[in-house]
């Protein structure tokens, strides 16, 4: 009976979990193998070395948060407001290793210390902003208004996790819903 090989995607997912938990220094082949319950020999069937895994992790994350999200939003159809609603729902509802906010924040932190990661993050952020611009521009004739809405929407996605403020009698969920409504007016 042949032994099933640990799929490449599981190595990448384990790498992203390690990155999220402890930064790029935590992405260690032996530790990943242990977390997967396999020997580290299988790693080398997919990746030349740790750097190759790190690159593949970033490639996978980039596709997941750009191409895959955009495809999912577009597949649902509707006008720009409906697409933005879907995008906001997707962005706020995922805690998966690839698309969750934990991976997002870990990669942003990593980018502060690694210029290649910073360049990749800039590319991802520009792609996301370009997509937001196309959606907002379909119902906002003012270019300045479009840019402000894009920045606010994106800032809420990234920054809300750092804000510990109370919202008076409102819950965070209520304020987020009001924010959505304001952005889509």
C-alpha positions as CSV (number, residue, x, y, z in Angstrom):
1,X,0.0,0.0,0.0
2,X,1.5,3.3,-1.0
3,X,1.9,6.1,1.5
4,X,-0.1,9.2,0.6
5,X,2.1,12.3,0.2
6,X,1.2,15.4,2.1
7,X,-0.2,17.8,-0.5
8,X,1.7,20.9,-1.5
9,X,-1.1,23.1,-0.3
10,X,-1.0,21.7,3.2
11,X,2.7,22.7,3.5
12,X,1.7,26.2,2.3
13,X,-1.2,26.4,4.7
14,X,1.0,25.3,7.5
15,X,3.6,27.9,6.6
16,X,0.9,30.6,6.6
17,X,-0.3,29.4,10.0
18,X,3.3,29.5,11.3
19,X,3.8,33.0,9.8
20,X,0.6,34.2,11.5
21,X,1.6,32.8,14.8
22,X,5.2,33.9,14.9
23,X,6.3,35.8,11.9
24,X,8.6,34.6,9.1
25,X,11.1,33.3,11.6
26,X,8.5,30.7,12.7
27,X,8.3,29.2,9.2
28,X,10.7,26.3,9.8
29,X,10.7,23.1,7.8
30,X,11.1,20.8,10.8
31,X,8.4,22.6,12.8
32,X,6.0,22.5,9.8
33,X,6.6,18.8,9.3
34,X,5.9,18.2,13.0
35,X,2.7,20.3,12.8
36,X,1.6,18.2,9.8
37,X,2.6,14.9,11.5
38,X,5.0,14.0,8.7
39,X,8.7,13.8,8.1
40,X,10.5,16.8,6.6
41,X,11.6,14.7,3.7
42,X,8.3,15.2,1.9
43,X,8.9,19.0,1.9
44,X,11.8,18.7,-0.5
45,X,9.6,16.9,-3.0
46,X,7.8,20.2,-3.5
47,X,10.2,22.9,-2.5
48,X,13.9,23.5,-3.1
49,X,14.3,25.2,0.2
50,X,12.6,27.4,2.8
51,X,12.9,30.5,0.6
52,X,11.0,28.6,-2.1
53,X,8.2,27.9,0.4
54,X,8.1,31.5,1.5
55,X,7.8,32.6,-2.1
56,X,5.0,30.1,-2.7
57,X,3.2,31.2,0.4
58,X,3.2,34.8,-0.8
59,X,2.1,33.7,-4.3
60,X,-0.7,31.6,-2.9
61,X,-1.8,34.4,-0.5
62,X,-1.7,37.0,-3.3
63,X,-3.9,34.9,-5.6
64,X,-6.3,34.2,-2.7
65,X,-6.8,37.8,-1.8
66,X,-6.9,39.3,-5.3
67,X,-7.9,36.9,-8.1
68,X,-10.0,34.5,-6.1
69,X,-11.8,37.2,-4.2
70,X,-12.5,39.3,-7.3
71,X,-13.7,36.1,-9.2
72,X,-16.0,35.3,-6.3
73,X,-17.4,38.8,-6.2
74,X,-17.9,39.0,-9.9
75,X,-19.4,35.5,-10.1
76,X,-22.3,36.7,-7.9
77,X,-23.3,39.3,-10.5
78,X,-25.3,42.4,-9.8
79,X,-24.5,46.1,-9.9
80,X,-21.5,47.7,-8.3
81,X,-23.2,48.2,-4.9
82,X,-24.2,44.6,-4.8
83,X,-20.6,43.6,-5.6
84,X,-19.3,45.9,-2.9
85,X,-21.7,44.4,-0.4
86,X,-20.5,40.9,-1.4
87,X,-16.8,42.1,-1.2
88,X,-17.3,43.6,2.3
89,X,-19.0,40.4,3.4
90,X,-16.2,38.2,2.1
91,X,-13.5,40.5,3.6
92,X,-15.1,40.5,7.0
93,X,-16.2,36.9,7.3
94,X,-13.1,34.9,6.7
95,X,-10.6,33.6,9.2
96,X,-9.0,31.1,6.9
97,X,-5.2,30.9,6.8
98,X,-5.0,32.3,3.2
99,X,-7.5,35.1,3.4
100,X,-8.1,35.9,7.0
101,X,-7.1,39.0,8.7
102,X,-4.4,37.3,10.8
103,X,-2.4,36.4,7.6
104,X,-3.0,39.9,6.3
105,X,-1.6,41.5,9.4
106,X,1.3,39.0,9.6
107,X,2.3,39.8,6.0
108,X,2.0,43.5,6.6
109,X,4.3,43.2,9.6
110,X,6.8,41.1,7.6
111,X,6.8,43.7,4.8
112,X,8.2,46.3,7.3
113,X,11.4,44.3,7.5
114,X,11.7,42.8,4.0
115,X,11.7,45.0,0.9
116,X,10.6,42.1,-1.5
117,X,7.6,41.4,0.7
118,X,6.9,45.1,0.9
119,X,6.9,45.3,-2.9
120,X,4.6,42.4,-3.2
121,X,2.2,43.9,-0.6
122,X,2.3,47.2,-2.6
123,X,1.3,45.2,-5.7
124,X,-1.6,43.4,-3.9
125,X,-2.8,46.7,-2.3
126,X,-2.7,48.5,-5.7
127,X,-4.7,45.6,-7.3
128,X,-7.3,45.8,-4.5
129,X,-7.5,49.6,-4.7
130,X,-7.9,49.4,-8.5
131,X,-10.8,47.0,-8.1
132,X,-12.4,49.2,-5.5
133,X,-12.0,52.2,-7.8
134,X,-13.8,50.4,-10.7
135,X,-16.7,49.5,-8.4
136,X,-17.1,52.9,-6.6
137,X,-16.6,54.8,-9.9
138,X,-19.7,53.2,-11.4
139,X,-21.9,55.2,-9.0
140,X,-19.7,58.0,-7.8
141,X,-19.0,60.6,-10.5
142,X,-16.4,62.5,-8.4
143,X,-12.9,61.0,-8.7
144,X,-12.0,62.5,-5.3
145,X,-15.0,60.9,-3.7
146,X,-14.1,57.5,-5.3
147,X,-10.6,57.7,-3.9
148,X,-11.8,58.6,-0.4
149,X,-14.3,55.8,-0.4
150,X,-11.6,53.3,-1.5
151,X,-9.2,54.4,1.1
152,X,-11.8,54.3,3.9
153,X,-13.1,50.9,2.8
154,X,-9.6,49.5,2.6
155,X,-8.5,51.1,5.9
156,X,-11.5,49.7,7.7
157,X,-10.5,46.2,6.4
158,X,-7.0,46.5,7.7
159,X,-7.3,48.8,10.7
160,X,-10.4,47.8,12.5
161,X,-8.6,45.0,14.2
162,X,-6.3,47.5,15.9
163,X,-9.0,49.7,17.3
164,X,-10.2,48.9,20.8
165,X,-12.5,51.9,21.2
166,X,-16.1,51.5,22.4
167,X,-18.9,52.9,20.3
168,X,-21.2,54.2,23.0
169,X,-24.5,52.5,22.9
170,X,-23.7,50.9,19.5
171,X,-21.9,47.6,19.0
172,X,-18.9,47.2,16.7
173,X,-21.1,45.3,14.3
174,X,-23.7,48.1,14.2
175,X,-21.0,50.7,13.5
176,X,-19.5,48.5,10.7
177,X,-23.0,48.2,9.2
178,X,-23.4,51.9,9.3
179,X,-20.0,52.3,7.7
180,X,-21.0,50.0,4.9
181,X,-24.2,52.0,4.4
182,X,-22.2,55.3,4.3
183,X,-19.7,53.9,1.8
184,X,-22.5,52.6,-0.5
185,X,-24.6,55.8,-0.5
